[in-house]
Amino acid sequence: MKAIAQTVYGPADVLELREVARPAIGAGEVLVEVRAAGVDPGVWIAMTGRPWGVRVAFGLTRPKVQVRGRALAGVVAAVGAQVTGFVPGDEVYGTSSTGTFAEYVAAKPGRLARKPAGLTFAQAAAVPISAVTALEAVRDGARVRPGQKVMVIGAAGGMGAYAVQIAKAYGTTVTGVCGAGKAALVRSLGADDVIDYTRAEVDRDGGVYDVIVDTAGCRPLSLLRRALTPRGTLVIAGGGHDSPGPVGGYTRQMRAPFVSLFTSQRLRGITSKERAAELDDLTRLIDDGVVTPVIDRTYPLASAADAIRYVAEGHAAGKVVVTV
């Protein structure tokens, strides 16, 4: 099969379109014919091996998994003997740790769900990871309640666009923070107000927000806290993918719980659990018309390197997807 693979860490130039062996599945796995794959900042991290601390998981000197990509949407091609929830022909979406920029991928059933009927494969591939993380940040991390004031930083990005929609679905008043030229998009997602970060900072109105969901990953905790109410909640759901230090932008996520011990404000970081249960919850929101994926660009499999370069620039409005 064709796949986008690499043997060494580095920039997008290390990626190659290759012929590789089609994955064999175990008794508890599903073989999916991939139709589309989402492009997330995590793909850039796995490709470059930066920040350096991630190499403990990805491979110290070279990538353990050579095929890139994690989120997918496609059609079940085969199931292992112990799999009961899926049959060949089912349209699914979810994640796999074995690389999704490929024609086929082996996946765990617990990381797959049935694709929402109203979405294309490209739209569905834009949901796993970004939308799941946004759901967990708003619902579980922030524990939002109707009537609260919520700020979403990075509101026009892949994760932030979902966070705005989900926060509105929970009956909150949402302020989106985005760059110049994206205000109309963020308002179309349901935001009640927009802050253009090129003209004003997030503490423009003082400490008025009950919840801040930060998907952008660059502002210091002290600045974010100034925009919170005295008992407000900060959820850091994104880390700058190219920030300095051994764990890069995840430094803030690691610091937040410790700072929280010394303040009445609740600070925490969150990462996606990538479970089918969250995908099923999102499917209901999508079917109800509450959440809609926002696609900035799609690229063919052979141009996956260009897709990653574009995401790494940090200016995508919504999600970027590779079609297979």
Rosetta blueprint (number, residue, H / E / L):
1 M L
2 K E
3 A E
4 I E
5 A E
6 Q L
7 T L
8 V L
9 Y L
10 G L
11 P L
12 A H
13 D H
14 V H
15 L L
16 E E
17 L E
18 R E
19 E E
20 V L
21 A L
22 R L
23 P L
24 A L
25 I L
26 G L
27 A L
28 G L
29 E L
30 V E
31 L E
32 V E
33 E E
34 V E
35 R E
36 A E
37 A E
38 G E
39 V E
40 D L
41 P H
42 G H
43 V H
44 W H
45 I H
46 A H
47 M H
48 T H
49 G L
50 R L
51 P L
52 W H
53 G H
54 V H
55 R H
56 V H
57 A H
58 F H
59 G L
60 L L
61 T L
62 R L
63 P L
64 K L
65 V L
66 Q L
67 V E
68 R L
69 G L
70 R L
71 A E
72 L E
73 A E
74 G E
75 V E
76 V E
77 A E
78 A E
79 V E
80 G L
81 A L
82 Q L
83 V L
84 T L
85 G L
86 F L
87 V L
88 P L
89 G L
90 D L
91 E E
92 V E
93 Y E
94 G E
95 T E
96 S L
97 S L
98 T L
99 G L
100 T L
101 F L
102 A E
103 E L
104 Y E
105 V E
106 A E
107 A E
108 K L
109 P H
110 G H
111 R H
112 L E
113 A E
114 R E
115 K L
116 P L
117 A L
118 G L
119 L L
120 T L
121 F H
122 A H
123 Q H
124 A H
125 A H
126 A L
127 V L
128 P L
129 I L
130 S H
131 A H
132 V H
133 T H
134 A H
135 L H
136 E H
137 A H
138 V H
139 R H
140 D H
141 G H
142 A L
143 R L
144 V L
145 R L
146 P L
147 G L
148 Q L
149 K E
150 V E
151 M E
152 V E
153 I E
154 G L
155 A L
156 A L
157 G L
158 G H
159 M H
160 G H
161 A H
162 Y H
163 A H
164 V H
165 Q H
166 I H
167 A H
168 K H
169 A H
170 Y L
171 G L
172 T L
173 T E
174 V E
175 T E
176 G E
177 V E
178 C E
179 G L
180 A L
181 G L
182 K L
183 A H
184 A H
185 L H
186 V H
187 R H
188 S H
189 L L
190 G L
191 A L
192 D L
193 D E
194 V E
195 I E
196 D E
197 Y L
198 T L
199 R L
200 A L
201 E L
202 V L
203 D L
204 R L
205 D L
206 G L
207 G L
208 V L
209 Y E
210 D E
211 V E
212 I E
213 V E
214 D E
215 T L
216 A L
217 G L
218 C L
219 R L
220 P L
221 L H
222 S H
223 L H
224 L H
225 R H
226 R H
227 A L
228 L E
229 T E
230 P E
231 R E
232 G E
233 T E
234 L E
235 V E
236 I E
237 A L
238 G L
239 G L
240 G L
241 H L
242 D L
243 S L
244 P L
245 G L
246 P L
247 V L
248 G L
249 G L
250 Y H
251 T H
252 R H
253 Q H
254 M H
255 R H
256 A H
257 P H
258 F H
259 V H
260 S H
261 L L
262 F L
263 T L
264 S L
265 Q L
266 R E
267 L E
268 R E
269 G E
270 I L
271 T L
272 S L
273 K L
274 E L
275 R L
276 A H
277 A H
278 E H
279 L H
280 D H
281 D H
282 L H
283 T H
284 R H
285 L H
286 I H
287 D H
288 D L
289 G L
290 V L
291 V L
292 T L
293 P L
294 V L
295 I E
296 D E
297 R E
298 T E
299 Y E
300 P E
301 L H
302 A H
303 S H
304 A H
305 A H
306 D H
307 A H
308 I H
309 R H
310 Y H
311 V H
312 A H
313 E L
314 G L
315 H L
316 A L
317 A L
318 G L
319 K E
320 V E
321 V E
322 V E
323 T E
324 V L
